[in-house]
């Protein structure tokens, strides 16, 4: 993957994370996984199961914004 396409991918993942994070502040416990998968399903992003699980854990355990580049590298 080229650096430009990786940057675009991270920007797209970040947009999904921002959407989910704002929702999760008032959502019932345990909805992060479902919401993240639904949001990713609305995009052309293909993430591994491991990456999705990392993002879910980060959203559920981090106070404040979650950065895709911090979680996925």
CHARMM-style PDB file with segment names, atoms N, HN, CA, C and O in Angstrom:
ATOM      1  N   UNK     1       0.843  -1.168   0.000  1.00  0.00      PROA
ATOM      2  CA  UNK     1       0.000   0.000   0.000  1.00  0.00      PROA
ATOM      3  C   UNK     1       0.890   1.234   0.000  1.00  0.00      PROA
ATOM      4  O   UNK     1       1.856   1.301   0.761  1.00  0.00      PROA
ATOM      5  N   UNK     2       0.582   2.190  -0.829  1.00  0.00      PROA
ATOM      6  HN  UNK     2      -0.202   2.135  -1.447  1.00  0.00      PROA
ATOM      7  CA  UNK     2       1.396   3.388  -0.892  1.00  0.00      PROA
ATOM      8  C   UNK     2       1.120   4.273   0.311  1.00  0.00      PROA
ATOM      9  O   UNK     2       0.098   4.130   0.982  1.00  0.00      PROA
ATOM     10  N   UNK     3       2.041   5.186   0.574  1.00  0.00      PROA
ATOM     11  HN  UNK     3       2.871   5.302   0.029  1.00  0.00      PROA
ATOM     12  CA  UNK     3       1.875   6.082   1.716  1.00  0.00      PROA
ATOM     13  C   UNK     3       0.608   6.921   1.574  1.00  0.00      PROA
ATOM     14  O   UNK     3      -0.111   7.130   2.551  1.00  0.00      PROA
ATOM     15  N   UNK     4       0.330   7.404   0.360  1.00  0.00      PROA
ATOM     16  HN  UNK     4       0.913   7.234  -0.435  1.00  0.00      PROA
ATOM     17  CA  UNK     4      -0.862   8.221   0.137  1.00  0.00      PROA
ATOM     18  C   UNK     4      -2.123   7.413   0.396  1.00  0.00      PROA
ATOM     19  O   UNK     4      -3.044   7.900   1.052  1.00  0.00      PROA
ATOM     20  N   UNK     5      -2.180   6.188  -0.109  1.00  0.00      PROA
ATOM     21  HN  UNK     5      -1.432   5.793  -0.643  1.00  0.00      PROA
ATOM     22  CA  UNK     5      -3.387   5.397   0.101  1.00  0.00      PROA
ATOM     23  C   UNK     5      -3.517   4.981   1.563  1.00  0.00      PROA
ATOM     24  O   UNK     5      -4.634   4.855   2.065  1.00  0.00      PROA
ATOM     25  N   UNK     6      -2.410   4.767   2.248  1.00  0.00      PROA
ATOM     26  HN  UNK     6      -1.503   4.870   1.841  1.00  0.00      PROA
ATOM     27  CA  UNK     6      -2.467   4.461   3.675  1.00  0.00      PROA
ATOM     28  C   UNK     6      -2.979   5.669   4.459  1.00  0.00      PROA
ATOM     29  O   UNK     6      -3.780   5.518   5.381  1.00  0.00      PROA
ATOM     30  N   UNK     7      -2.520   6.861   4.094  1.00  0.00      PROA
ATOM     31  HN  UNK     7      -1.870   6.984   3.345  1.00  0.00      PROA
ATOM     32  CA  UNK     7      -3.010   8.085   4.742  1.00  0.00      PROA
ATOM     33  C   UNK     7      -4.512   8.249   4.512  1.00  0.00      PROA
ATOM     34  O   UNK     7      -5.247   8.600   5.435  1.00  0.00      PROA
ATOM     35  N   UNK     8      -4.965   7.999   3.296  1.00  0.00      PROA
ATOM     36  HN  UNK     8      -4.368   7.713   2.547  1.00  0.00      PROA
ATOM     37  CA  UNK     8      -6.394   8.097   2.989  1.00  0.00      PROA
ATOM     38  C   UNK     8      -7.188   7.066   3.785  1.00  0.00      PROA
ATOM     39  O   UNK     8      -8.277   7.358   4.278  1.00  0.00      PROA
ATOM     40  N   UNK     9      -6.643   5.872   3.907  1.00  0.00      PROA
ATOM     41  HN  UNK     9      -5.758   5.634   3.506  1.00  0.00      PROA
ATOM     42  CA  UNK     9      -7.301   4.809   4.666  1.00  0.00      PROA
ATOM     43  C   UNK     9      -7.416   5.230   6.134  1.00  0.00      PROA
ATOM     44  O   UNK     9      -8.476   5.076   6.741  1.00  0.00      PROA
ATOM     45  N   UNK    10      -6.340   5.755   6.702  1.00  0.00      PROA
ATOM     46  HN  UNK    10      -5.479   5.880   6.210  1.00  0.00      PROA
ATOM     47  CA  UNK    10      -6.367   6.178   8.105  1.00  0.00      PROA
ATOM     48  C   UNK    10      -7.351   7.334   8.310  1.00  0.00      PROA
ATOM     49  O   UNK    10      -8.022   7.401   9.339  1.00  0.00      PROA
ATOM     50  N   UNK    11      -7.437   8.232   7.345  1.00  0.00      PROA
ATOM     51  HN  UNK    11      -6.892   8.177   6.508  1.00  0.00      PROA
ATOM     52  CA  UNK    11      -8.401   9.330   7.446  1.00  0.00      PROA
ATOM     53  C   UNK    11      -9.833   8.790   7.443  1.00  0.00      PROA
ATOM     54  O   UNK    11     -10.686   9.277   8.185  1.00  0.00      PROA
ATOM     55  N   UNK    12     -10.088   7.794   6.613  1.00  0.00      PROA
ATOM     56  HN  UNK    12      -9.395   7.399   6.010  1.00  0.00      PROA
ATOM     57  CA  UNK    12     -11.421   7.199   6.551  1.00  0.00      PROA
ATOM     58  C   UNK    12     -11.740   6.451   7.848  1.00  0.00      PROA
ATOM     59  O   UNK    12     -12.853   6.552   8.366  1.00  0.00      PROA
ATOM     60  N   UNK    13     -10.776   5.709   8.366  1.00  0.00      PROA
ATOM     61  HN  UNK    13      -9.873   5.627   7.945  1.00  0.00      PROA
ATOM     62  CA  UNK    13     -10.968   5.009   9.643  1.00  0.00      PROA
ATOM     63  C   UNK    13     -11.204   6.037  10.744  1.00  0.00      PROA
ATOM     64  O   UNK    13     -12.063   5.835  11.602  1.00  0.00      PROA
ATOM     65  N   UNK    14     -10.456   7.131  10.729  1.00  0.00      PROA
ATOM     66  HN  UNK    14      -9.758   7.295  10.032  1.00  0.00      PROA
ATOM     67  CA  UNK    14     -10.618   8.172  11.739  1.00  0.00      PROA
ATOM     68  C   UNK    14     -12.016   8.768  11.686  1.00  0.00      PROA
ATOM     69  O   UNK    14     -12.615   9.023  12.731  1.00  0.00      PROA
ATOM     70  N   UNK    15     -12.540   8.991  10.504  1.00  0.00      PROA
ATOM     71  HN  UNK    15     -12.054   8.784   9.655  1.00  0.00      PROA
ATOM     72  CA  UNK    15     -13.895   9.539  10.368  1.00  0.00      PROA
ATOM     73  C   UNK    15     -14.916   8.588  11.001  1.00  0.00      PROA
ATOM     74  O   UNK    15     -15.845   9.033  11.675  1.00  0.00      PROA
ATOM     75  N   UNK    16     -14.744   7.296  10.787  1.00  0.00      PROA
ATOM     76  HN  UNK    16     -13.990   6.935  10.240  1.00  0.00      PROA
ATOM     77  CA  UNK    16     -15.633   6.305  11.400  1.00  0.00      PROA
ATOM     78  C   UNK    16     -15.474   6.349  12.918  1.00  0.00      PROA
ATOM     79  O   UNK    16     -16.467   6.348  13.645  1.00  0.00      PROA
ATOM     80  N   UNK    17     -14.239   6.388  13.397  1.00  0.00      PROA
ATOM     81  HN  UNK    17     -13.432   6.389  12.806  1.00  0.00      PROA
ATOM     82  CA  UNK    17     -14.001   6.445  14.846  1.00  0.00      PROA
ATOM     83  C   UNK    17     -14.627   7.681  15.479  1.00  0.00      PROA
ATOM     84  O   UNK    17     -15.218   7.603  16.555  1.00  0.00      PROA
ATOM     85  N   UNK    18     -14.496   8.811  14.814  1.00  0.00      PROA
ATOM     86  HN  UNK    18     -14.015   8.874  13.940  1.00  0.00      PROA
ATOM     87  CA  UNK    18     -15.069  10.050  15.348  1.00  0.00      PROA
ATOM     88  C   UNK    18     -16.580   9.917  15.489  1.00  0.00      PROA
ATOM     89  O   UNK    18     -17.161  10.356  16.481  1.00  0.00      PROA
ATOM     90  N   UNK    19     -17.200   9.318  14.505  1.00  0.00      PROA
ATOM     91  HN  UNK    19     -16.728   8.961  13.698  1.00  0.00      PROA
ATOM     92  CA  UNK    19     -18.651   9.107  14.538  1.00  0.00      PROA
ATOM     93  C   UNK    19     -19.035   8.181  15.688  1.00  0.00      PROA
ATOM     94  O   UNK    19     -19.962   8.476  16.443  1.00  0.00      PROA
ATOM     95  N   UNK    20     -18.335   7.080  15.820  1.00  0.00      PROA
ATOM     96  HN  UNK    20     -17.582   6.841  15.207  1.00  0.00      PROA
ATOM     97  CA  UNK    20     -18.637   6.096  16.853  1.00  0.00      PROA
ATOM     98  C   UNK    20     -18.341   6.655  18.244  1.00  0.00      PROA
ATOM     99  O   UNK    20     -19.128   6.460  19.170  1.00  0.00      PROA
ATOM    100  N   UNK    21     -17.226   7.339  18.391  1.00  0.00      PROA
ATOM    101  HN  UNK    21     -16.587   7.497  17.638  1.00  0.00      PROA
ATOM    102  CA  UNK    21     -16.845   7.881  19.694  1.00  0.00      PROA
ATOM    103  C   UNK    21     -17.879   8.873  20.199  1.00  0.00      PROA
ATOM    104  O   UNK    21     -18.224   8.856  21.380  1.00  0.00      PROA
ATOM    105  N   UNK    22     -18.375   9.727  19.332  1.00  0.00      PROA
ATOM    106  HN  UNK    22     -18.095   9.740  18.372  1.00  0.00      PROA
ATOM    107  CA  UNK    22     -19.375  10.703  19.775  1.00  0.00      PROA
ATOM    108  C   UNK    22     -20.667   9.999  20.176  1.00  0.00      PROA
ATOM    109  O   UNK    22     -21.339  10.435  21.111  1.00  0.00      PROA
ATOM    110  N   UNK    23     -21.013   8.948  19.503  1.00  0.00      PROA
ATOM    111  HN  UNK    23     -20.467   8.594  18.744  1.00  0.00      PROA
ATOM    112  CA  UNK    23     -22.210   8.185  19.833  1.00  0.00      PROA
ATOM    113  C   UNK    23     -22.023   7.422  21.141  1.00  0.00      PROA
ATOM    114  O   UNK    23     -22.941   7.366  21.959  1.00  0.00      PROA
ATOM    115  N   UNK    24     -20.861   6.841  21.344  1.00  0.00      PROA
ATOM    116  HN  UNK    24     -20.116   6.887  20.679  1.00  0.00      PROA
ATOM    117  CA  UNK    24     -20.612   5.982  22.498  1.00  0.00      PROA
ATOM    118  C   UNK    24     -20.674   6.708  23.825  1.00  0.00      PROA
ATOM    119  O   UNK    24     -20.890   6.079  24.861  1.00  0.00      PROA
ATOM    120  N   UNK    25     -20.492   8.002  23.819  1.00  0.00      PROA
ATOM    121  HN  UNK    25     -20.316   8.513  22.978  1.00  0.00      PROA
ATOM    122  CA  UNK    25     -20.532   8.744  25.079  1.00  0.00      PROA
ATOM    123  C   UNK    25     -21.874   8.592  25.787  1.00  0.00      PROA
ATOM    124  O   UNK    25     -21.935   8.671  27.014  1.00  0.00      PROA
ATOM    125  N   UNK    26     -22.944   8.374  25.036  1.00  0.00      PROA
ATOM    126  HN  UNK    26     -22.895   8.309  24.039  1.00  0.00      PROA
ATOM    127  CA  UNK    26     -24.260   8.243  25.643  1.00  0.00      PROA
ATOM    128  C   UNK    26     -24.914   6.891  25.347  1.00  0.00      PROA
ATOM    129  O   UNK    26     -26.083   6.692  25.678  1.00  0.00      PROA
ATOM    130  N   UNK    27     -24.196   5.981  24.743  1.00  0.00      PROA
ATOM    131  HN  UNK    27     -23.246   6.143  24.474  1.00  0.00      PROA
ATOM    132  CA  UNK    27     -24.765   4.689  24.351  1.00  0.00      PROA
ATOM    133  C   UNK    27     -24.677   3.665  25.475  1.00  0.00      PROA
ATOM    134  O   UNK    27     -23.814   3.758  26.348  1.00  0.00      PROA
ATOM    135  N   UNK    28     -25.574   2.695  25.444  1.00  0.00      PROA
ATOM    136  HN  UNK    28     -26.275   2.619  24.734  1.00  0.00      PROA
ATOM    137  CA  UNK    28     -25.489   1.609  26.427  1.00  0.00      PROA
ATOM    138  C   UNK    28     -24.196   0.813  26.247  1.00  0.00      PROA
ATOM    139  O   UNK    28     -23.643   0.746  25.149  1.00  0.00      PROA
ATOM    140  N   UNK    29     -23.729   0.220  27.327  1.00  0.00      PROA
ATOM    141  HN  UNK    29     -24.178   0.274  28.219  1.00  0.00      PROA
ATOM    142  CA  UNK    29     -22.515  -0.598  27.306  1.00  0.00      PROA
ATOM    143  C   UNK    29     -22.644  -1.719  26.273  1.00  0.00      PROA
ATOM    144  O   UNK    29     -23.706  -2.326  26.135  1.00  0.00      PROA
ATOM    145  N   UNK    30     -21.563  -1.985  25.556  1.00  0.00      PROA
ATOM    146  HN  UNK    30     -20.701  -1.492  25.668  1.00  0.00      PROA
ATOM    147  CA  UNK    30     -21.525  -3.118  24.638  1.00  0.00      PROA
ATOM    148  C   UNK    30     -21.995  -2.851  23.227  1.00  0.00      PROA
ATOM    149  O   UNK    30     -22.083  -3.784  22.428  1.00  0.00      PROA
ATOM    150  N   UNK    31     -22.300  -1.615  22.892  1.00  0.00      PROA
ATOM    151  HN  UNK    31     -22.229  -0.857  23.540  1.00  0.00      PROA
ATOM    152  CA  UNK    31     -22.777  -1.341  21.539  1.00  0.00      PROA
ATOM    153  C   UNK    31     -21.668  -0.915  20.586  1.00  0.00      PROA
ATOM    154  O   UNK    31     -21.901  -0.767  19.387  1.00  0.00      PROA
ATOM    155  N   UNK    32     -20.474  -0.720  21.109  1.00  0.00      PROA
ATOM    156  HN  UNK    32     -20.284  -0.841  22.084  1.00  0.00      PROA
ATOM    157  CA  UNK    32     -19.367  -0.231  20.284  1.00  0.00      PROA
ATOM    158  C   UNK    32     -19.088  -1.160  19.110  1.00  0.00      PROA
ATOM    159  O   UNK    32     -18.950  -0.700  17.977  1.00  0.00      PROA
ATOM    160  N   UNK    33     -19.006  -2.448  19.364  1.00  0.00      PROA
ATOM    161  HN  UNK    33     -19.119  -2.822  20.284  1.00  0.00      PROA
ATOM    162  CA  UNK    33     -18.696  -3.409  18.308  1.00  0.00      PROA
ATOM    163  C   UNK    33     -19.724  -3.342  17.182  1.00  0.00      PROA
ATOM    164  O   UNK    33     -19.366  -3.246  16.008  1.00  0.00      PROA
ATOM    165  N   UNK    34     -20.988  -3.392  17.547  1.00  0.00      PROA
ATOM    166  HN  UNK    34     -21.278  -3.470  18.501  1.00  0.00      PROA
ATOM    167  CA  UNK    34     -22.057  -3.353  16.547  1.00  0.00      PROA
ATOM    168  C   UNK    34     -22.018  -2.063  15.747  1.00  0.00      PROA
ATOM    169  O   UNK    34     -22.088  -2.081  14.518  1.00  0.00      PROA
ATOM    170  N   UNK    35     -21.907  -0.955  16.443  1.00  0.00      PROA
ATOM    171  HN  UNK    35     -21.850  -0.940  17.441  1.00  0.00      PROA
ATOM    172  CA  UNK    35     -21.907   0.345  15.770  1.00  0.00      PROA
ATOM    173  C   UNK    35     -20.695   0.519  14.863  1.00  0.00      PROA
ATOM    174  O   UNK    35     -20.813   1.048  13.758  1.00  0.00      PROA
ATOM    175  N   UNK    36     -19.542   0.079  15.326  1.00  0.00      PROA
ATOM    176  HN  UNK    36     -19.446  -0.351  16.224  1.00  0.00      PROA
ATOM    177  CA  UNK    36     -18.330   0.196  14.508  1.00  0.00      PROA
ATOM    178  C   UNK    36     -18.451  -0.640  13.245  1.00  0.00      PROA
ATOM    179  O   UNK    36     -18.122  -0.169  12.156  1.00  0.00      PROA
ATOM    180  N   UNK    37     -18.914  -1.863  13.378  1.00  0.00      PROA
ATOM    181  HN  UNK    37     -19.181  -2.245  14.263  1.00  0.00      PROA
ATOM    182  CA  UNK    37     -19.068  -2.732  12.201  1.00  0.00      PROA
ATOM    183  C   UNK    37     -20.089  -2.172  11.217  1.00  0.00      PROA
ATOM    184  O   UNK    37     -19.885  -2.234  10.004  1.00  0.00      PROA
ATOM    185  N   UNK    38     -21.179  -1.629  11.732  1.00  0.00      PROA
ATOM    186  HN  UNK    38     -21.344  -1.578  12.717  1.00  0.00      PROA
ATOM    187  CA  UNK    38     -22.181  -1.021  10.848  1.00  0.00      PROA
ATOM    188  C   UNK    38     -21.602   0.187  10.119  1.00  0.00      PROA
ATOM    189  O   UNK    38     -21.812   0.350   8.917  1.00  0.00      PROA
ATOM    190  N   UNK    39     -20.876   1.029  10.845  1.00  0.00      PROA
ATOM    191  HN  UNK    39     -20.706   0.897  11.821  1.00  0.00      PROA
ATOM    192  CA  UNK    39     -20.281   2.214  10.225  1.00  0.00      PROA
ATOM    193  C   UNK    39     -19.242   1.821   9.180  1.00  0.00      PROA
ATOM    194  O   UNK    39     -19.187   2.417   8.104  1.00  0.00      PROA
ATOM    195  N   UNK    40     -18.420   0.824   9.489  1.00  0.00      PROA
ATOM    196  HN  UNK    40     -18.465   0.340  10.363  1.00  0.00      PROA
ATOM    197  CA  UNK    40     -17.433   0.354   8.507  1.00  0.00      PROA
ATOM    198  C   UNK    40     -18.119  -0.252   7.292  1.00  0.00      PROA
ATOM    199  O   UNK    40     -17.629  -0.125   6.169  1.00  0.00      PROA
ATOM    200  N   UNK    41     -19.240  -0.904   7.512  1.00  0.00      PROA
ATOM    201  HN  UNK    41     -19.637  -1.007   8.424  1.00  0.00      PROA
ATOM    202  CA  UNK    41     -19.998  -1.503   6.409  1.00  0.00      PROA
ATOM    203  C   UNK    41     -20.545  -0.483   5.429  1.00  0.00      PROA
ATOM    204  O   UNK    41     -20.856  -0.816   4.286  1.00  0.00      PROA
ATOM    205  N   UNK    42     -20.663   0.750   5.872  1.00  0.00      PROA
ATOM    206  HN  UNK    42     -20.411   1.021   6.801  1.00  0.00      PROA
ATOM    207  CA  UNK    42     -21.138   1.835   5.008  1.00  0.00      PROA
ATOM    208  C   UNK    42     -20.005   2.454   4.187  1.00  0.00      PROA
ATOM    209  O   UNK    42     -20.230   3.376   3.402  1.00  0.00      PROA
ATOM    210  N   UNK    43     -18.796   1.944   4.373  1.00  0.00      PROA
ATOM    211  HN  UNK    43     -18.613   1.195   5.010  1.00  0.00      PROA
ATOM    212  CA  UNK    43     -17.631   2.466   3.661  1.00  0.00      PROA
ATOM    213  C   UNK    43     -17.025   1.370   2.794  1.00  0.00      PROA
ATOM    214  O   UNK    43     -17.505   0.237   2.781  1.00  0.00      PROA
ATOM    215  N   UNK    44     -15.976   1.716   2.076  1.00  0.00      PROA
ATOM    216  HN  UNK    44     -15.586   2.637   2.086  1.00  0.00      PROA
ATOM    217  CA  UNK    44     -15.231   0.739   1.285  1.00  0.00      PROA
ATOM    218  C   UNK    44     -14.058   0.159   2.074  1.00  0.00      PROA
ATOM    219  O   UNK    44     -13.233  -0.562   1.512  1.00  0.00      PROA
ATOM    220  N   UNK    45     -13.975   0.463   3.360  1.00  0.00      PROA
ATOM    221  HN  UNK    45     -14.645   1.048   3.816  1.00  0.00      PROA
ATOM    222  CA  UNK    45     -12.858   0.002   4.179  1.00  0.00      PROA
ATOM    223  C   UNK    45     -12.962  -1.486   4.472  1.00  0.00      PROA
ATOM    224  O   UNK    45     -14.037  -2.000   4.782  1.00  0.00      PROA
ATOM    225  N   UNK    46     -11.845  -2.159   4.372  1.00  0.00      PROA
ATOM    226  HN  UNK    46     -10.972  -1.741   4.120  1.00  0.00      PROA
ATOM    227  CA  UNK    46     -11.742  -3.566   4.735  1.00  0.00      PROA
ATOM    228  C   UNK    46     -10.711  -3.675   5.846  1.00  0.00      PROA
ATOM    229  O   UNK    46      -9.516  -3.510   5.603  1.00  0.00      PROA
ATOM    230  N   UNK    47     -11.167  -3.955   7.071  1.00  0.00      PROA
ATOM    231  HN  UNK    47     -12.139  -4.090   7.268  1.00  0.00      PROA
ATOM    232  CA  UNK    47     -10.265  -4.104   8.196  1.00  0.00      PROA
ATOM    233  C   UNK    47     -10.282  -5.552   8.664  1.00  0.00      PROA
ATOM    234  O   UNK    47     -11.301  -6.238   8.573  1.00  0.00      PROA
ATOM    235  N   UNK    48      -9.157  -5.999   9.158  1.00  0.00      PROA
ATOM    236  HN  UNK    48      -8.329  -5.443   9.232  1.00  0.00      PROA
ATOM    237  CA  UNK    48      -9.091  -7.355   9.701  1.00  0.00      PROA
ATOM    238  C   UNK    48      -9.897  -7.414  10.993  1.00  0.00      PROA
ATOM    239  O   UNK    48     -10.169  -6.389  11.619  1.00  0.00      PROA
ATOM    240  N   UNK    49     -10.268  -8.610  11.376  1.00  0.00      PROA
ATOM    241  HN  UNK    49     -10.048  -9.443  10.868  1.00  0.00      PROA
ATOM    242  CA  UNK    49     -10.986  -8.806  12.635  1.00  0.00      PROA
ATOM    243  C   UNK    49     -10.160  -8.267  13.801  1.00  0.00      PROA
ATOM    244  O   UNK    49     -10.700  -7.651  14.720  1.00  0.00      PROA
ATOM    245  N   UNK    50      -8.867  -8.499  13.759  1.00  0.00      PROA
ATOM    246  HN  UNK    50      -8.428  -8.999  13.012  1.00  0.00      PROA
ATOM    247  CA  UNK    50      -7.967  -8.015  14.803  1.00  0.00      PROA
ATOM    248  C   UNK    50      -7.993  -6.487  14.890  1.00  0.00      PROA
ATOM    249  O   UNK    50      -8.039  -5.930  15.987  1.00  0.00      PROA
ATOM    250  N   UNK    51      -7.966  -5.814  13.748  1.00  0.00      PROA
ATOM    251  HN  UNK    51      -7.929  -6.267  12.857  1.00  0.00      PROA
ATOM    252  CA  UNK    51      -8.008  -4.347  13.740  1.00  0.00      PROA
ATOM    253  C   UNK    51      -9.332  -3.825  14.291  1.00  0.00      PROA
ATOM    254  O   UNK    51      -9.355  -2.845  15.036  1.00  0.00      PROA
ATOM    255  N   UNK    52     -10.425  -4.475  13.927  1.00  0.00      PROA
ATOM    256  HN  UNK    52     -10.406  -5.271  13.322  1.00  0.00      PROA
ATOM    257  CA  UNK    52     -11.734  -4.055  14.444  1.00  0.00      PROA
ATOM    258  C   UNK    52     -11.759  -4.210  15.962  1.00  0.00      PROA
ATOM    259  O   UNK    52     -12.221  -3.317  16.672  1.00  0.00      PROA
ATOM    260  N   UNK    53     -11.268  -5.331  16.454  1.00  0.00      PROA
ATOM    261  HN  UNK    53     -10.892  -6.057  15.877  1.00  0.00      PROA
ATOM    262  CA  UNK    53     -11.245  -5.564  17.898  1.00  0.00      PROA
ATOM    263  C   UNK    53     -10.359  -4.544  18.620  1.00  0.00      PROA
ATOM    264  O   UNK    53     -10.700  -4.093  19.714  1.00  0.00      PROA
ATOM    265  N   UNK    54      -9.237  -4.183  18.020  1.00  0.00      PROA
ATOM    266  HN  UNK    54      -8.960  -4.549  17.132  1.00  0.00      PROA
ATOM    267  CA  UNK    54      -8.367  -3.159  18.605  1.00  0.00      PROA
ATOM    268  C   UNK    54      -9.099  -1.819  18.709  1.00  0.00      PROA
ATOM    269  O   UNK    54      -9.013  -1.130  19.725  1.00  0.00      PROA
ATOM    270  N   UNK    55      -9.815  -1.464  17.651  1.00  0.00      PROA
ATOM    271  HN  UNK    55      -9.885  -2.024  16.826  1.00  0.00      PROA
ATOM    272  CA  UNK    55     -10.549  -0.199  17.646  1.00  0.00      PROA
ATOM    273  C   UNK    55     -11.661  -0.206  18.684  1.00  0.00      PROA
ATOM    274  O   UNK    55     -11.862   0.783  19.389  1.00  0.00      PROA
ATOM    275  N   UNK    56     -12.381  -1.311  18.781  1.00  0.00      PROA
ATOM    276  HN  UNK    56     -12.218  -2.115  18.209  1.00  0.00      PROA
ATOM    277  CA  UNK    56     -13.455  -1.424  19.764  1.00  0.00      PROA
ATOM    278  C   UNK    56     -12.892  -1.251  21.173  1.00  0.00      PROA
ATOM    279  O   UNK    56     -13.436  -0.488  21.972  1.00  0.00      PROA
ATOM    280  N   UNK    57     -11.810  -1.953  21.476  1.00  0.00      PROA
ATOM    281  HN  UNK    57     -11.368  -2.572  20.827  1.00  0.00      PROA
ATOM    282  CA  UNK    57     -11.187  -1.830  22.808  1.00  0.00      PROA
ATOM    283  C   UNK    57     -10.754  -0.395  23.080  1.00  0.00      PROA
ATOM    284  O   UNK    57     -10.945   0.119  24.182  1.00  0.00      PROA
ATOM    285  N   UNK    58     -10.174   0.244  22.080  1.00  0.00      PROA
ATOM    286  HN  UNK    58     -10.019  -0.173  21.185  1.00  0.00      PROA
ATOM    287  CA  UNK    58      -9.706   1.623  22.264  1.00  0.00      PROA
ATOM    288  C   UNK    58     -10.869   2.562  22.555  1.00  0.00      PROA
ATOM    289  O   UNK    58     -10.774   3.403  23.450  1.00  0.00      PROA
ATOM    290  N   UNK    59     -11.958   2.433  21.818  1.00  0.00      PROA
ATOM    291  HN  UNK    59     -12.036   1.750  21.091  1.00  0.00      PROA
ATOM    292  CA  UNK    59     -13.119   3.300  22.034  1.00  0.00      PROA
ATOM    293  C   UNK    59     -13.705   3.059  23.422  1.00  0.00      PROA
ATOM    294  O   UNK    59     -14.081   4.005  24.114  1.00  0.00      PROA
ATOM    295  N   UNK    60     -13.782   1.800  23.825  1.00  0.00      PROA
ATOM    296  HN  UNK    60     -13.477   1.031  23.263  1.00  0.00      PROA
ATOM    297  CA  UNK    60     -14.405   1.468  25.102  1.00  0.00      PROA
ATOM    298  C   UNK    60     -13.541   1.820  26.311  1.00  0.00      PROA
ATOM    299  O   UNK    60     -14.070   2.007  27.407  1.00  0.00      PROA
ATOM    300  N   UNK    61     -12.237   1.914  26.134  1.00  0.00      PROA
ATOM    301  HN  UNK    61     -11.808   1.763  25.244  1.00  0.00      PROA
ATOM    302  CA  UNK    61     -11.360   2.117  27.294  1.00  0.00      PROA
ATOM    303  C   UNK    61     -10.679   3.482  27.345  1.00  0.00      PROA
ATOM    304  O   UNK    61     -10.007   3.796  28.328  1.00  0.00      PROA
ATOM    305  N   UNK    62     -10.840   4.283  26.319  1.00  0.00      PROA
ATOM    306  HN  UNK    62     -11.385   4.028  25.521  1.00  0.00      PROA
ATOM    307  CA  UNK    62     -10.154   5.574  26.263  1.00  0.00      PROA
ATOM    308  C   UNK    62     -11.125   6.705  26.562  1.00  0.00      PROA
ATOM    309  O   UNK    62     -12.200   6.793  25.969  1.00  0.00      PROA
ATOM    310  N   UNK    63     -10.733   7.565  27.487  1.00  0.00      PROA
ATOM    311  HN  UNK    63      -9.860   7.494  27.969  1.00  0.00      PROA
ATOM    312  CA  UNK    63     -11.493   8.798  27.706  1.00  0.00      PROA
ATOM    313  C   UNK    63     -11.035   9.798  26.667  1.00  0.00      PROA
ATOM    314  O   UNK    63      -9.842  10.072  26.534  1.00  0.00      PROA
ATOM    315  N   UNK    64     -11.982  10.334  25.939  1.00  0.00      PROA
ATOM    316  HN  UNK    64     -12.951  10.112  26.048  1.00  0.00      PROA
ATOM    317  CA  UNK    64     -11.638  11.310  24.910  1.00  0.00      PROA
ATOM    318  C   UNK    64     -11.490  10.678  23.548  1.00  0.00      PROA
ATOM    319  O   UNK    64     -11.858   9.521  23.345  1.00  0.00      PROA
ATOM    320  N   UNK    65     -10.953  11.436  22.618  1.00  0.00      PROA
ATOM    321  HN  UNK    65     -10.655  12.376  22.783  1.00  0.00      PROA
ATOM    322  CA  UNK    65     -10.863  10.968  21.235  1.00  0.00      PROA
ATOM    323  C   UNK    65      -9.881   9.799  21.075  1.00  0.00      PROA
ATOM    324  O   UNK    65      -8.877   9.698  21.780  1.00  0.00      PROA
ATOM    325  N   UNK    66     -10.204   8.942  20.142  1.00  0.00      PROA
ATOM    326  HN  UNK    66     -11.020   9.024  19.569  1.00  0.00      PROA
ATOM    327  CA  UNK    66      -9.342   7.820  19.781  1.00  0.00      PROA
ATOM    328  C   UNK    66      -8.745   8.116  18.419  1.00  0.00      PROA
ATOM    329  O   UNK    66      -9.464   8.475  17.487  1.00  0.00      PROA
ATOM    330  N   UNK    67      -7.438   7.968  18.300  1.00  0.00      PROA
ATOM    331  HN  UNK    67      -6.854   7.677  19.058  1.00  0.00      PROA
ATOM    332  CA  UNK    67      -6.760   8.225  17.022  1.00  0.00      PROA
ATOM    333  C   UNK    67      -6.455   6.902  16.337  1.00  0.00      PROA
ATOM    334  O   UNK    67      -5.797   6.032  16.908  1.00  0.00      PROA
ATOM    335  N   UNK    68      -6.934   6.761  15.117  1.00  0.00      PROA
ATOM    336  HN  UNK    68      -7.468   7.468  14.653  1.00  0.00      PROA
ATOM    337  CA  UNK    68      -6.719   5.529  14.352  1.00  0.00      PROA
ATOM    338  C   UNK    68      -5.246   5.209  14.210  1.00  0.00      PROA
ATOM    339  O   UNK    68      -4.854   4.046  14.305  1.00  0.00      PROA
ATOM    340  N   UNK    69      -4.430   6.214  13.986  1.00  0.00      PROA
ATOM    341  HN  UNK    69      -4.749   7.159  13.909  1.00  0.00      PROA
ATOM    342  CA  UNK    69      -2.999   5.961  13.801  1.00  0.00      PROA
ATOM    343  C   UNK    69      -2.348   5.454  15.084  1.00  0.00      PROA
ATOM    344  O   UNK    69      -1.375   4.702  15.020  1.00  0.00      PROA
ATOM    345  N   UNK    70      -2.867   5.850  16.250  1.00  0.00      PROA
ATOM    346  HN  UNK    70      -3.657   6.461  16.301  1.00  0.00      PROA
ATOM    347  CA  UNK    70      -2.321   5.349  17.511  1.00  0.00      PROA
ATOM    348  C   UNK    70      -2.695   3.879  17.718  1.00  0.00      PROA
ATOM    349  O   UNK    70      -1.905   3.099  18.251  1.00  0.00      PROA
ATOM    350  N   UNK    71      -3.888   3.515  17.299  1.00  0.00      PROA
ATOM    351  HN  UNK    71      -4.529   4.148  16.866  1.00  0.00      PROA
ATOM    352  CA  UNK    71      -4.390   2.164  17.521  1.00  0.00      PROA
ATOM    353  C   UNK    71      -3.868   1.182  16.465  1.00  0.00      PROA
ATOM    354  O   UNK    71      -3.454   0.069  16.789  1.00  0.00      PROA
ATOM    355  N   UNK    72      -3.894   1.603  15.220  1.00  0.00      PROA
ATOM    356  HN  UNK    72      -4.230   2.507  14.957  1.00  0.00      PROA
ATOM    357  CA  UNK    72      -3.544   0.706  14.116  1.00  0.00      PROA
ATOM    358  C   UNK    72      -2.139   0.913  13.577  1.00  0.00      PROA
ATOM    359  O   UNK    72      -1.637   0.108  12.792  1.00  0.00      PROA
ATOM    360  N   UNK    73      -1.508   2.007  14.007  1.00  0.00      PROA
ATOM    361  HN  UNK    73      -1.916   2.661  14.644  1.00  0.00      PROA
ATOM    362  CA  UNK    73      -0.132   2.270  13.557  1.00  0.00      PROA
ATOM    363  C   UNK    73      -0.044   2.927  12.288  1.00  0.00      PROA
ATOM    364  OT1 UNK    73       1.057   3.200  11.808  1.00  0.00      PROA
TER     365      UNK     73
END
